[in-house]
Amino acid sequence: MTSRTPAADETPGYEQARDELIEVVRRLEAGGTSLEESLALWERGEELAKVCRRWLEGARARLDAALAEEAAQDGGEGADEE
């Protein structure tokens, strides 16, 4: 298999992915790498950014669900209080 897509149990957590992404950016900004290494770093950075985005989207969905549940509970109690 040539794809670098990690298995679900190999996907890093948000903080781990973010920290690695920061290091990738530092290395790219510092320069001094070959074109091939720079491209590999760029591709890794894109993968890490996607991981971070998925974690953040999941967190947003959980927050939205909790807020909707709270609003539904509040809606049934004292709806005339406003």
DACOR-V471413 format. One line per field, one symbol per residue. ss: DSSP state (H for helix, E for strand, L for the rest). psi: psi as a letter, one per 20 degrees, with the letter a starting at -180 (. if undefined). burial: # if it has 9 or more other ideal C-beta (glycine too) atoms within 8 Angstrom, else .. A space follows every 10 residues. Layout:
BEGIN
ss: ???
psi: ???
burial: ???
END
This chain:
BEGIN
ss: LLLLLLLHHH LLLHHHHHHH HHHHHHHHHH LLLLHHHHHH HHHHHHHHHH HHHHHHHHHH HHHHHHHHHH HHHHHHLLHH HL
psi: piqjoqrhii pqrggggggh gghggggghh ajqrgggggg ggggggghhg ggggghhggg gggggghggg hhghhiplij i.
burial: .......... .#.#..##.# #..##.##.. .......#.. ##.##.###. ##..##.... .......... .......... ..
END
